[in-house]
Amino acid sequence: MKKKLFFVLIMAMSLSTSTLFAAEAASNNPANSEKNNKENKLTEEEVGRMTKRIEEIRDMDKSNLSAVEKSELRNELKDMKESVRANGGYVYIGVGTLILIIILVILLV
């Protein structure tokens, strides 16, 4: 019983430290984070252009392309994916956080 309790406490502490460090990093430099958020936002025109290009690449017949051309297409798609990630395209939820949310929902319902 003591081992289980110790394990649960260690797990809870380890899950909470990552959010603590993330909060500290964000609070240390709010001016830079606001500046980066303004600079990194994609406009509607850029999003539309990227969407069209992704659809063009998806609809291409890639069977007659050389290896270099295929590699260039992959790199182009990776660059677009990175720019979307840098602009806040989605939210990460860690496994520990997801488990905690599920447990809380079960307990509170």
Number of C-alpha atoms within 10 A of each C-alpha: 6 7 8 9 10 11 12 12 12 12 12 13 11 12 16 13 11 11 12 10 11 10 11 11 12 12 11 10 10 11 10 11 14 10 10 13 12 11 10 14 15 16 9 9 9 11 13 12 11 16 13 12 15 16 10 11 15 10 9 11 9 13 7 9 11 10 10 9 12 14 12 12 15 13 12 15 16 12 12 17 14 12 15 17 13 15 16 12 12 9 7 6 9 10 10 14 14 11 12 14 12 12 11 11 10 9 8 7 5
